[in-house]
Amino acid sequence: MDEEIEMLLNMGFNKHDAEHAVKATFGQGIEAAINWILSHPQNPNADEKGKEQQELQLQSEQNKPVPQMEEQKQEQVHRLEQKLKERRLQRQKEEMQRSIKQDKQRLETAKELSKARNEQAALEMQRLAEQKLKEKLQDKKRRNQIREELAKDRAERHAAQREAQRLTTRLSENSRQVSTSGGYASISIPHASTPTDSQSHDNRNCQIQVRIRGREPLRATFRPSDLLELLFQQLSSLEGVPSAFELVQSFPRRSFTSQADAMKTFSEAGLVPTAALHLRP
């Protein structure tokens, strides 16, 4: 509405007439406002200047033929339409510029978001790479520890085997009696003392017989205070004997293993004065 009043003022109408014309036509447009002004040349609410302009307009209208007034009206409408068109184009241009500016802002915002996402993705990839490297180092450390433990176990086993061989050699060298009787092998263990008579032999020694599948039984003599470890080492040194085994006594029913019973004496194990055992893998 203010824009229509401003156009009417630019066309030479006074402010009073312009406001009344726009108000009377209810904002129907410039052409309706001009028609209203031209059709109300004597407006009682107009000010003195407006009355003078209206009187001048009335006089000019009386002196001019009607077609000339119509031509002026059409010319004014034409000029008004041109101004409206120019203003419309100007608004379209401003809206286009504003739209371009908004598109640029949206594009910049999208670029910033994309950059932020890329940076976040790069940080996430770096974190995953560091975590993977850390896990790889931990796995390598665990593998090294396992290798060290396996090497230590092998070294201990080799040392135990060497010790068993050394004891076997020593037992063989210090053996006082090796005899074969009735298909049984009788071995005197060096830790066992040699009695001076048969009576002391029965009281101070224990006789152990071990049946081994696939070979002749083993008979050995020990002192009651000797450890079962001597018997396990002696058996481990024999060819064909598995590395892990247990000794089973039929009556009373019980079993002995190197892990659980190696540090027991023959007396503590209840194998004095004689015992018959069976080697079971």
C-alpha positions in Angstrom: 0.0 0.0 0.0 2.8 2.5 0.8 4.4 1.6 -2.5 1.1 2.6 -4.4 0.9 5.9 -2.5 4.6 6.6 -3.4 3.9 6.0 -7.1 0.9 8.3 -7.0 3.0 11.0 -5.4 5.6 10.5 -8.1 2.9 11.0 -10.7 2.0 14.4 -9.3 -1.0 13.6 -7.1 -1.1 15.1 -3.6 -0.6 12.9 -0.6 -4.2 13.5 0.6 -5.7 12.3 -2.6 -3.3 9.4 -2.9 -4.0 8.1 0.6 -7.8 8.4 0.1 -7.6 6.8 -3.3 -5.7 3.8 -2.0 -7.9 3.5 1.0 -11.1 3.8 -1.0 -10.1 1.2 -3.6 -8.9 -1.2 -0.8 -5.5 -1.7 -2.4 -6.9 -3.0 -5.7 -4.0 -1.4 -7.6 -2.6 1.8 -9.1 -5.1 1.9 -12.0 -8.1 1.7 -9.6 -6.6 4.4 -7.4 -6.1 6.8 -10.4 -9.6 6.1 -11.6 -10.9 7.0 -8.2 -8.9 10.3 -8.0 -10.0 11.3 -11.5 -13.6 10.4 -10.7 -13.6 12.5 -7.5 -12.2 15.9 -8.5 -13.9 17.7 -5.6 -13.1 15.7 -2.5 -14.5 17.5 0.6 -11.7 16.1 2.8 -8.8 17.4 0.6 -6.7 20.2 2.0 -6.4 23.7 0.4 -3.6 22.7 -1.8 -5.4 19.6 -2.9 -8.5 21.8 -3.7 -6.5 24.1 -5.8 -5.0 21.2 -7.7 -8.5 19.7 -8.1 -9.8 23.1 -9.4 -7.0 23.3 -11.8 -7.6 19.8 -12.9 -11.3 20.5 -13.3 -10.6 23.6 -15.4 -8.1 21.7 -17.6 -10.6 18.9 -17.9 -13.3 21.3 -18.9 -11.0 22.9 -21.5 -9.8 19.5 -22.8 -11.8 17.1 -24.7 -12.6 13.8 -23.1 -10.4 11.7 -25.5 -7.4 13.7 -24.4 -8.1 13.0 -20.7 -8.4 9.3 -21.6 -5.1 9.4 -23.4 -3.4 11.0 -20.4 -5.0 8.4 -18.2 -3.7 5.6 -20.4 -0.2 7.3 -20.6 -0.1 7.5 -16.8 -1.2 3.9 -16.5 1.4 2.9 -19.0 4.1 4.8 -17.1 2.9 3.2 -13.9 3.0 -0.2 -15.4 6.5 0.4 -16.6 7.6 1.4 -13.1 5.9 -1.6 -11.6 7.6 -3.8 -14.2 11.0 -2.2 -13.4 10.4 -2.7 -9.7 9.3 -6.2 -10.2 12.4 -6.9 -12.2 14.5 -5.2 -9.6 12.9 -7.4 -6.9 13.5 -10.5 -9.0 17.1 -9.5 -9.5 17.6 -8.9 -5.7 15.9 -12.3 -5.0 18.2 -14.0 -7.5 21.3 -12.4 -5.9 20.0 -13.4 -2.5 19.4 -16.9 -3.7 22.9 -17.1 -5.2 24.3 -15.8 -1.9 22.4 -18.4 0.0 23.5 -21.2 -2.4 27.1 -20.1 -1.9 26.6 -20.1 1.9 25.1 -23.6 1.7 27.9 -24.8 -0.5 30.5 -23.4 1.9 28.7 -25.0 4.8 28.6 -28.4 3.0 32.3 -28.1 2.2 33.1 -27.4 5.9 30.9 -30.4 7.0 32.6 -32.6 4.4 36.0 -31.5 5.6 35.1 -32.1 9.2 33.8 -35.6 8.3 37.0 -36.4 6.4 39.1 -35.2 9.3 37.0 -37.3 11.7 37.4 -40.3 9.4 41.2 -39.8 9.2 41.4 -39.6 13.0 39.4 -42.8 13.3 41.6 -44.6 10.8 44.7 -43.4 12.6 43.2 -44.6 15.9 42.4 -48.0 14.4 45.9 -48.3 12.9 47.5 -47.5 16.3 45.2 -50.0 18.0 46.1 -52.6 15.4 49.8 -51.9 15.8 49.5 -52.1 19.6 47.6 -55.5 19.3 50.3 -56.7 16.9 53.1 -55.8 19.3 51.2 -57.4 22.1 50.8 -60.6 20.1 54.4 -60.5 19.2 55.4 -60.1 22.8 53.1 -63.0 23.8 54.6 -65.2 21.0 58.1 -64.4 22.2 57.1 -65.2 25.8 55.7 -68.6 24.6 58.9 -69.3 22.6 61.0 -68.5 25.7 58.8 -70.7 27.9 59.0 -73.6 25.3 62.7 -73.1 25.0 63.0 -73.2 28.8 60.9 -76.3 29.0 63.0 -78.0 26.3 66.2 -77.0 28.1 64.8 -78.4 31.4 63.7 -81.7 29.7 67.1 -82.0 28.0 68.8 -81.4 31.4 66.5 -84.0 33.0 67.3 -86.5 30.3 71.0 -85.8 30.6 70.7 -86.2 34.4 68.8 -89.4 33.9 71.4 -90.7 31.5 74.2 -89.7 34.0 72.4 -91.5 36.8 71.9 -94.5 34.6 75.5 -94.6 33.7 76.5 -94.2 37.3 74.1 -97.0 38.3 75.5 -99.2 35.6 79.1 -98.5 36.7 78.3 -98.9 40.4 76.0 -101.9 40.0 77.3 -104.8 42.1 75.2 -107.5 40.6 73.4 -108.0 37.3 71.9 -111.4 36.8 69.3 -113.0 34.6 67.0 -115.5 36.2 63.8 -117.2 34.9 63.3 -114.5 32.2 63.5 -111.6 34.8 66.3 -109.0 34.9 67.6 -108.3 38.4 69.4 -104.9 38.8 71.0 -103.7 42.0 70.6 -99.9 42.4 73.8 -98.2 43.7 71.8 -96.3 46.4 70.8 -99.7 47.8 73.3 -101.0 50.3 74.8 -104.5 50.0 74.0 -106.5 53.0 76.5 -108.8 54.7 74.0 -111.5 55.1 70.5 -112.5 53.9 68.8 -111.3 57.1 70.0 -107.7 56.8 69.2 -107.7 53.1 65.5 -108.5 53.8 65.2 -105.8 56.6 67.0 -102.9 54.8 66.1 -103.3 51.1 62.8 -103.3 49.1 62.4 -105.3 45.9 60.5 -103.6 43.1 59.2 -105.4 40.0 57.7 -103.3 37.1 55.9 -105.0 34.2 56.4 -103.2 30.9 54.3 -104.0 27.8 56.4 -105.3 24.9 59.5 -106.0 26.9 60.8 -107.9 29.9 59.9 -106.8 33.4 62.3 -104.8 35.4 63.4 -105.8 38.9 65.4 -103.4 41.1 66.4 -103.1 44.7 66.1 -99.8 46.7 66.4 -98.7 50.2 63.2 -97.7 52.0 64.5 -94.1 52.4 65.2 -93.7 48.6 62.8 -91.5 46.6 60.5 -92.8 43.9 62.2 -90.4 41.6 65.0 -92.9 41.2 62.6 -95.5 39.9 60.9 -93.0 37.5 64.3 -91.9 36.1 65.4 -95.5 35.7 62.3 -96.3 33.7 62.4 -93.1 31.6 66.0 -94.0 30.5 64.8 -97.3 29.0 64.1 -97.5 25.3 60.5 -97.8 24.3 59.1 -96.3 27.5 56.8 -93.2 26.9 57.7 -89.9 28.4 54.5 -89.7 30.4 53.3 -92.8 32.3 52.1 -94.0 35.7 52.9 -97.0 37.9 49.8 -99.0 38.9 49.7 -101.4 41.9 46.9 -104.0 41.6 46.5 -104.7 45.3 45.9 -102.5 47.1 44.6 -100.6 44.0 46.6 -97.3 43.6 48.8 -95.5 41.1 51.9 -93.3 41.2 53.0 -90.5 38.9 56.3 -88.6 38.7 54.5 -85.3 39.1 52.6 -86.2 42.3 54.8 -89.0 43.9 58.4 -88.5 42.8 59.4 -86.9 46.1 57.9 -89.7 48.2 60.1 -92.5 49.7 59.5 -96.1 49.0 58.5 -96.5 52.7 56.1 -93.6 52.5 54.6 -95.0 49.3 54.0 -98.3 51.1 56.2 -100.3 48.7 58.4 -101.9 51.4 59.6 -104.7 51.4 58.3 -105.8 48.0 55.9 -104.4 45.4 54.7 -105.5 41.9 53.8 -102.5 39.6 52.5 -102.2 36.1 53.7 -99.3 33.8 50.7 -97.8 32.1 51.1 -94.9 29.5 
